[in-house]
Amino acid sequence: MISRFLNIVYLIALIVCVVVLIRTVKEERAMVPASANGTATFEVPRIEVSASESKKFAADKFEMGFRMELRGKDKDALFKRLSQRRSVIFDNVKALEIPESNVEQNSVDMRKEWNYYNGRRELAGYVATQRFDITVNRKADAAALVQALSSEPDIEIERTAALLKDEESVQSAVIKAASKKAMAKARDYAEGVGAGVGRVLLVNANGGGISYGIPRFRTKGVRLLAANAMMDGAAAPDESAVADSVEVEASVSIVVELK
C-alpha cells in the first residue's frame, strides 16, 4: 500500500517537472549555439532592420539677415550717416507692422581702409558696418521686406531662412514615424520566415534632423527678383525669394528578437 502511494507521488512529481521544463523552454525562446573564445554560448535569434522618414512642413517662422555698409573719410560723419540710414530699415519694419522687438541689431563695426603708394600707406577712409537680424511669422512679410530693402544700395541681404517655431515636437513626430516603419519592416521579415517579433534589443539613431532648404541670397540675386517683379508690374512682392518649407528627416536601425 505504501509502495503504491509512493509511486503515485513520484508520478505527480514527474509530471510537474515536465510542465515546468516546457514552460521554461518557451520563456527562454529558441537559442542558437555560438562560439565565443572557444566557449559555447547561446544567442537569441534576432533581426536588424533600418528605416528612414522624411516629411516637409510649412514654415511658420522666417529669419532674414541684412548688412548695412557705408564708407567715408570722416569717422564722425560716417557714424551720423549710419544712424540716418538705419532708419530706412526701421521705417520698412514699421510699415509692415513688424514689432521692433523682432529686430536684432548688432554693434557697429568700424575699420580703416588704406591706400598704398611706393611702399607707403595712406589712410583712405573708414568702413562702417552694422548687421540686422529680423524675424517675422509670415512669408508675405519676409518677401515684402526683402523686396523693399533690396533696392537700397548700401544694404546687403545676406540670408533668408524658413524655420519652424516648434522644432522639437515636429522632429519627435518624424522620429516616431521612422521607428514605426522599422518595426513594421521587422514584422514583415519575421513573417516571411514563419516567425514573430519579440523584444527590441537595440536602437541606433542613424542621423537625420532638420534640413532647412534655405536659399541664401546675395544682394544681386534678390535685387534681380525684385526688379523682375517691378518690371512685370506686380503689386505683391515676389515670394519666390523666400523659402516656405522645412524638411525634417529621421533614420533609425533596430535589432529585434525573433520568436
C-alpha positions in Angstrom: 0.0 0.0 0.0 2.8 2.4 0.9 4.7 1.4 -2.2 1.7 2.2 -4.4 1.3 5.6 -2.7 5.0 6.5 -3.3 4.6 5.5 -6.9 1.7 7.9 -7.3 3.7 10.7 -5.6 6.7 10.1 -7.9 4.4 10.2 -10.9 2.9 13.5 -9.9 6.4 15.0 -9.2 7.5 13.8 -12.7 4.5 15.5 -14.4 5.2 18.7 -12.5 8.8 18.7 -13.6 7.9 18.1 -17.2 5.4 21.0 -17.1 7.9 23.4 -15.6 10.5 22.3 -18.1 8.2 23.0 -21.1 7.3 26.5 -19.7 10.9 27.3 -19.1 11.8 26.3 -22.7 9.0 28.6 -24.0 10.1 31.5 -21.9 13.7 31.2 -22.8 12.8 31.2 -26.6 14.8 29.4 -29.2 18.5 29.6 -28.6 21.2 29.4 -31.3 24.5 28.0 -30.3 27.5 30.2 -30.9 31.2 30.2 -30.1 33.0 32.9 -28.2 36.6 32.5 -27.2 36.3 28.7 -27.5 33.4 28.6 -25.1 29.9 27.6 -26.3 27.3 30.2 -25.7 23.7 30.7 -26.8 22.5 33.7 -28.8 18.9 34.9 -29.2 17.7 34.8 -32.8 17.4 38.4 -34.0 17.0 40.6 -37.0 18.4 44.0 -37.7 16.5 46.5 -39.9 16.7 50.1 -40.8 14.2 52.7 -41.8 14.0 56.4 -42.5 11.3 59.0 -42.7 11.3 62.4 -44.4 8.5 64.9 -44.2 8.1 68.5 -45.3 6.4 71.1 -43.1 5.2 74.6 -43.9 7.5 77.1 -42.3 5.9 79.4 -39.7 8.9 81.5 -38.8 11.2 83.5 -41.2 14.6 85.0 -40.3 16.4 87.5 -42.5 19.9 88.8 -42.2 20.8 92.3 -43.5 24.1 94.1 -43.5 24.5 97.9 -43.9 27.8 99.1 -45.1 28.9 102.7 -45.5 32.3 104.3 -46.5 33.6 107.8 -45.7 36.7 109.8 -44.8 35.4 111.4 -41.7 34.6 109.0 -38.8 32.1 111.2 -37.0 30.2 112.0 -40.2 30.2 108.3 -41.1 28.6 107.4 -37.8 26.0 110.1 -38.4 25.2 108.8 -41.8 24.9 105.3 -40.5 22.4 106.4 -37.9 20.3 108.2 -40.5 20.4 105.2 -42.9 19.4 102.8 -40.1 16.0 104.5 -40.1 15.4 103.0 -43.6 15.2 99.6 -42.1 13.0 100.6 -39.2 10.7 102.6 -41.4 10.1 99.5 -43.6 9.6 97.3 -40.5 7.0 99.8 -39.1 5.2 99.9 -42.5 4.8 96.1 -42.4 3.6 96.3 -38.8 6.5 94.1 -37.6 7.3 94.7 -33.9 10.6 96.4 -33.3 11.3 93.7 -30.8 11.7 91.3 -33.7 14.6 93.4 -34.9 18.0 92.5 -33.5 20.8 95.0 -34.4 24.4 94.2 -33.7 27.0 96.7 -32.7 28.7 98.9 -35.3 32.0 97.7 -36.7 34.4 100.4 -37.9 37.6 99.6 -39.8 40.2 101.7 -41.7 40.9 101.4 -45.4 44.4 102.1 -46.7 45.9 103.1 -50.0 49.5 102.0 -50.8 51.9 104.1 -52.9 55.6 103.2 -53.4 55.8 101.2 -50.2 53.9 103.8 -48.2 50.4 103.6 -47.0 47.9 106.4 -46.6 44.5 106.4 -44.8 41.8 106.3 -47.5 38.9 106.4 -45.1 36.7 104.3 -42.9 34.2 101.5 -43.5 31.2 101.2 -41.0 29.2 98.0 -40.9 26.2 97.0 -38.9 24.2 93.8 -39.1 20.5 93.3 -38.5 18.5 90.1 -37.9 14.8 90.4 -38.4 12.2 87.7 -37.6 8.6 87.5 -39.0 5.8 84.9 -38.8 4.5 85.3 -42.4 6.2 84.6 -45.7 4.5 87.6 -47.3 6.1 89.9 -44.7 9.5 88.4 -45.3 9.2 88.7 -49.1 8.0 92.3 -48.8 10.9 93.3 -46.5 13.4 91.6 -48.8 12.0 93.4 -51.8 11.9 96.8 -50.1 15.4 96.7 -48.9 16.9 95.1 -52.0 16.8 98.4 -53.8 18.9 100.2 -51.1 22.5 100.5 -52.4 24.2 100.3 -49.0 22.2 97.3 -47.6 23.2 93.8 -48.4 20.7 90.9 -48.0 22.8 88.1 -46.6 20.3 85.4 -46.0 16.6 84.4 -45.7 15.7 81.3 -43.6 12.4 79.4 -43.4 12.2 77.9 -39.9 9.8 76.1 -37.6 8.7 77.5 -34.2 8.3 74.2 -32.5 11.2 72.2 -33.9 11.3 69.6 -31.1 7.7 68.3 -31.4 7.9 68.2 -35.2 11.2 66.2 -35.1 9.7 63.9 -32.4 6.8 63.0 -34.7 9.1 62.2 -37.6 11.4 60.1 -35.3 8.4 58.1 -34.1 7.2 57.6 -37.7 10.6 56.2 -38.7 10.6 53.9 -35.6 7.2 52.5 -36.5 8.3 52.0 -40.1 11.3 50.0 -38.8 9.1 47.8 -36.6 6.7 47.1 -39.5 9.7 46.1 -41.7 10.9 43.8 -38.9 7.5 42.1 -38.7 7.4 41.6 -42.5 10.8 39.9 -42.5 9.8 37.7 -39.5 6.6 36.6 -41.1 8.4 35.8 -44.2 10.4 33.1 -42.4 7.4 31.9 -40.3 8.4 33.7 -37.1 7.2 36.6 -35.0 9.0 39.6 -33.3 9.7 39.9 -29.6 11.6 42.5 -27.7 13.6 45.3 -29.2 17.2 44.6 -28.2 18.9 47.7 -29.6 18.0 51.0 -31.2 20.5 53.2 -33.1 19.8 56.6 -34.5 21.5 56.8 -37.8 21.3 60.5 -38.4 18.7 62.8 -39.9 17.5 66.1 -38.3 16.0 69.3 -39.6 17.1 70.2 -43.1 16.4 73.8 -44.0 16.1 74.4 -47.7 17.4 77.9 -47.2 18.1 80.0 -50.3 21.0 82.1 -49.1 20.6 85.0 -51.5 23.3 87.5 -52.1 22.1 91.0 -52.9 22.4 90.6 -56.7 20.1 87.7 -56.8 17.4 89.3 -54.6 17.7 92.6 -56.5 17.1 90.7 -59.7 14.0 89.1 -58.4 12.7 92.4 -57.1 13.5 94.1 -60.3 11.7 91.5 -62.3 8.6 91.8 -60.1 8.5 95.6 -60.6 9.1 95.2 -64.4 6.1 92.8 -64.6 4.0 95.4 -62.7 3.4 93.0 -59.9 1.6 94.7 -56.9 2.6 92.0 -54.5 6.2 91.1 -53.5 7.9 88.2 -55.3 7.6 85.5 -52.6 9.8 83.1 -54.6 12.7 84.9 -52.9 11.8 83.2 -49.6 11.7 79.5 -48.9 8.4 78.3 -47.4 9.0 74.7 -46.2 11.3 72.8 -43.9 12.3 69.2 -44.4 12.6 67.0 -41.3 14.3 63.6 -41.5 14.9 60.7 -39.2 16.8 57.5 -39.7 16.9 54.5 -37.3 18.1 51.0 -37.1 16.8 48.4 -34.6 17.6 44.9 -33.5 14.6 42.8 -32.7 14.3 39.4 -31.1 12.7 36.7 -33.2 10.3 34.2 -31.6 
